[in-house]
Amino acid sequence: MKLDKPPFRYHITRAPDTGGYWSPVLNSLSDFVDGVGLTLITLLPIINPLNAAVLLLTISENLTPQERNRQITRACLYMTGILVAFLLAGHLIMMAFGISIPGIRVAGGMIIGVIGFRMLFPQDEHLSHEGQREAIEKADISFTPLAMPILSGPGSIAVVITMSSAIAGHKGVDKIFAYTGVVLGILITALITWAVLRGAGVMRRFLGVNGVNSMARIMGFLLICIGVQFVINGVRDLISDTGFWGAVWNEVNRRGA
């Protein structure tokens, strides 16, 4: 039995179609593994828990360690909810605004690339003085600015919407496996982020400022590579879209008439 559906865009592994009974099951499982793996390698550099941990220490100076840990837990739960909501509603958002799959891939890749450049060539500050002062004075920083925009900002939201567009062509069980893989990847990312934020003080003492900055630059380079690949895939999909070339041809004929 051969699956009649477009494959998941980015594959870490893909089971060969041997025509046997287990081939659809293996392909669904490979979509699941792809979703988990791609989510981790894409979201972790964007969220950048190391930099978020350093920033957390700045904006939580007025909190006790117990209260800070409680707010870290809430922030990670908020982040998970935000990303899962945009994942599930991503295709509906694209339909509502008339955004094509190649368009969202190119736009998402550009956003990821810009974030990567900012991490590779960082500025001195991540928040303005006003933003830092407001964050320090707030009793609850779990939703803003910690969960949004520090953890689940435009870059990570663009990534999950792009993944939603890639999963949209799946059918039945394959779509369920693909969505489940991405959701599990988000949960694992949130768990890793939670652990890093909980150990923010120890991490800063162990790595130091230079160590954190070096890790951020490495993640920034990886993000640039991922963003460029997103753009390449979007442009390739656009070039192979017969509807796009048909629209271009019709426009040329209209202007020439």
C-alpha positions as CSV (number, residue, x, y, z in Angstrom):
1,M,0.0,0.0,0.0
2,K,1.5,3.3,-1.0
3,L,0.6,6.5,0.7
4,D,-0.9,9.2,-1.5
5,K,0.1,12.3,0.3
6,P,2.8,15.0,0.2
7,P,5.6,14.0,2.6
8,F,6.5,16.0,5.7
9,R,8.8,18.7,4.4
10,Y,11.8,18.1,6.6
11,H,12.7,14.5,7.3
12,I,15.2,13.2,9.8
13,T,14.3,9.6,8.9
14,R,11.8,8.1,6.5
15,A,10.8,4.5,6.2
16,P,11.2,3.0,2.8
17,D,7.9,2.1,1.0
18,T,8.2,-1.7,0.6
19,G,4.6,-2.1,-0.3
20,G,3.9,-4.2,2.7
21,Y,1.3,-3.9,5.4
22,W,3.6,-2.1,7.9
23,S,4.8,0.6,5.4
24,P,2.1,3.1,6.3
25,V,2.7,2.6,10.0
26,L,6.4,3.0,9.7
27,N,6.0,6.2,7.6
28,S,3.6,7.6,10.2
29,L,6.1,6.8,12.9
30,S,8.9,8.5,10.9
31,D,6.7,11.6,10.6
32,F,6.3,11.5,14.4
33,V,10.1,11.3,14.9
34,D,10.6,14.1,12.3
35,G,8.2,16.3,14.2
36,V,10.0,15.8,17.5
37,G,13.5,16.2,16.1
38,L,12.8,19.3,13.9
39,T,10.9,21.0,16.7
40,L,13.8,20.5,19.1
41,I,16.6,21.6,16.8
42,T,14.6,24.6,15.6
43,L,12.9,25.9,18.7
44,L,15.7,25.5,21.2
45,P,18.1,27.9,19.4
46,I,15.3,30.4,18.9
47,I,14.1,30.3,22.5
48,N,17.8,30.2,23.7
49,P,17.3,29.2,27.3
50,L,20.8,30.2,28.2
51,N,20.3,33.9,27.3
52,A,16.8,33.7,28.8
53,A,18.3,32.5,32.1
54,V,20.7,35.4,32.2
55,L,17.9,37.9,31.5
56,L,15.7,36.2,34.1
57,L,18.2,36.9,36.8
58,T,18.1,40.6,35.8
59,I,14.3,41.0,35.9
60,S,13.6,38.8,39.0
61,E,15.9,40.6,41.5
62,N,13.0,41.4,43.8
63,L,11.7,37.8,43.9
64,T,12.6,35.1,46.4
65,P,14.1,31.9,44.9
66,Q,10.8,30.0,45.7
67,E,8.7,32.7,44.0
68,R,11.0,32.8,41.0
69,N,10.8,29.1,40.6
70,R,7.0,29.2,40.7
71,Q,7.0,31.9,38.0
72,I,9.4,29.9,35.9
73,T,7.0,26.9,36.0
74,R,4.1,29.1,35.0
75,A,6.1,30.8,32.2
76,C,7.0,27.5,30.7
77,L,3.3,26.4,30.9
78,Y,2.2,29.6,29.2
79,M,4.9,29.2,26.5
80,T,3.7,25.6,25.8
81,G,0.1,26.7,25.5
82,I,0.9,29.6,23.2
83,L,3.0,27.5,20.8
84,V,0.5,24.6,20.7
85,A,-2.3,27.0,20.1
86,F,-0.5,28.6,17.1
87,L,0.5,25.1,15.9
88,L,-3.1,23.9,15.8
89,A,-4.5,27.2,14.5
90,G,-1.7,27.9,12.1
91,H,-3.4,26.5,9.0
92,L,-6.6,28.4,9.8
93,I,-4.6,31.6,10.2
94,M,-3.0,31.1,6.8
95,M,-6.4,30.5,5.2
96,A,-8.0,33.5,6.9
97,F,-5.3,35.9,5.7
98,G,-4.7,34.2,2.3
99,I,-1.1,33.2,3.1
100,S,0.4,30.5,0.9
101,I,2.6,27.7,2.3
102,P,5.6,28.9,0.3
103,G,5.0,32.4,1.6
104,I,4.9,31.3,5.3
105,R,8.0,29.3,4.8
106,V,10.0,32.2,3.2
107,A,8.7,34.6,5.9
108,G,9.4,32.2,8.7
109,G,12.9,31.6,7.4
110,M,13.6,35.3,7.1
111,I,12.5,35.9,10.7
112,I,14.6,32.9,12.0
113,G,17.6,34.2,10.0
114,V,17.3,37.7,11.5
115,I,17.1,36.3,15.0
116,G,20.2,34.2,14.2
117,F,22.1,37.3,13.0
118,R,21.2,39.1,16.2
119,M,22.5,36.2,18.3
120,L,25.7,35.9,16.2
121,F,26.3,39.7,16.4
122,P,24.5,40.6,19.7
123,Q,23.6,44.0,20.9
124,D,24.4,45.2,24.4
125,E,20.8,44.9,25.7
126,H,17.8,42.6,25.1
127,L,15.3,44.8,26.9
128,S,15.2,48.6,27.1
129,H,15.9,50.3,30.4
130,E,12.1,51.0,30.7
131,G,11.3,47.3,30.0
132,Q,13.8,46.1,32.6
133,R,12.5,48.5,35.2
134,E,8.9,47.6,34.6
135,A,9.8,43.8,34.7
136,I,11.6,44.2,38.0
137,E,8.8,46.2,39.6
138,K,6.1,43.6,38.5
139,A,5.0,41.1,41.0
140,D,4.2,38.5,38.2
141,I,6.6,38.2,35.3
142,S,5.6,34.7,34.2
143,F,3.4,35.7,31.3
144,T,5.0,39.0,30.2
145,P,7.9,39.5,29.6
146,L,9.1,35.9,30.4
147,A,6.6,33.7,28.5
148,M,6.0,36.3,25.8
149,P,8.1,37.7,24.2
150,I,11.2,36.2,25.7
151,L,10.3,32.5,25.4
152,S,7.6,32.4,22.8
153,G,8.3,35.4,20.6
154,P,7.7,36.0,16.9
155,G,10.4,33.6,15.9
156,S,9.1,30.6,17.7
157,I,5.5,31.4,16.7
158,A,6.6,31.7,13.0
159,V,8.3,28.3,13.3
160,V,5.2,26.4,14.6
161,I,3.0,28.1,12.0
162,T,5.5,26.9,9.3
163,M,5.3,23.4,10.8
164,S,1.5,23.6,10.8
165,S,1.6,24.5,7.1
166,A,3.9,21.5,6.4
167,I,1.6,19.1,8.2
168,A,-1.6,20.5,6.5
169,G,-1.2,18.1,3.5
170,H,-1.3,15.0,5.7
171,K,-4.4,12.8,6.0
172,G,-5.9,10.8,8.8
173,V,-3.5,9.0,11.1
174,D,-0.4,10.5,9.4
175,K,-1.6,14.0,10.4
176,I,-2.3,12.9,14.0
177,F,1.2,11.4,14.3
178,A,2.8,14.5,12.7
179,Y,1.0,16.9,15.1
180,T,1.7,14.7,18.1
181,G,5.4,14.7,17.2
182,V,5.5,18.5,17.1
183,V,3.5,18.8,20.3
184,L,5.9,16.4,22.1
185,G,8.8,18.4,20.7
186,I,7.3,21.6,22.2
187,L,6.8,19.8,25.5
188,I,10.4,18.6,25.6
189,T,11.6,22.1,24.6
190,A,9.6,23.5,27.5
191,L,11.0,21.0,29.9
192,I,14.6,21.7,28.9
193,T,13.9,25.5,29.1
194,W,12.4,25.0,32.6
195,A,15.4,23.0,33.8
196,V,17.8,25.7,32.4
197,L,15.9,28.6,34.0
198,R,15.7,26.8,37.3
199,G,19.5,26.5,37.3
200,A,20.1,30.0,36.1
201,G,22.3,31.0,39.0
202,V,24.4,27.9,38.9
203,M,24.7,28.1,35.1
204,R,26.0,31.7,35.2
205,R,28.6,30.8,37.8
206,F,29.7,27.7,35.8
207,L,29.8,29.2,32.3
208,G,30.4,32.8,33.1
209,V,29.3,35.6,30.8
210,N,31.8,34.7,28.1
211,G,30.6,31.1,28.1
212,V,26.9,32.1,27.7
213,N,27.8,34.5,24.9
214,S,29.8,31.8,23.1
215,M,26.9,29.4,23.3
216,A,24.5,32.1,22.0
217,R,26.7,32.7,19.0
218,I,26.9,29.0,18.1
219,M,23.1,28.8,18.4
220,G,22.8,31.9,16.3
221,F,24.8,30.4,13.5
222,L,22.7,27.3,13.5
223,L,19.6,29.5,13.4
224,I,20.9,31.3,10.3
225,C,21.4,27.9,8.6
226,I,17.9,26.8,9.5
227,G,16.4,30.0,8.3
228,V,18.2,29.9,4.9
229,Q,17.0,26.3,4.5
230,F,13.4,27.4,5.2
231,V,13.7,30.1,2.5
232,I,15.2,27.7,0.0
233,N,12.3,25.2,0.6
234,G,9.8,28.0,0.2
235,V,11.3,29.3,-3.0
236,R,11.6,25.8,-4.4
237,D,7.9,25.1,-3.6
238,L,7.0,28.4,-5.3
239,I,9.0,27.6,-8.4
240,S,7.4,24.1,-8.7
241,D,3.8,25.5,-8.2
242,T,2.1,25.4,-11.6
243,G,-0.6,27.7,-10.2
244,F,2.0,30.4,-9.6
245,W,3.4,30.3,-13.1
246,G,-0.2,30.2,-14.5
247,A,-1.0,33.4,-12.6
248,V,2.3,35.0,-13.8
249,W,1.5,34.0,-17.4
250,N,-2.1,35.4,-17.2
251,E,-0.7,38.7,-15.8
252,V,1.8,39.0,-18.6
253,N,-0.9,38.4,-21.2
254,R,-3.2,40.9,-19.5
255,R,-0.6,43.6,-19.6
256,G,0.4,42.8,-23.1
257,A,-3.2,43.0,-24.4
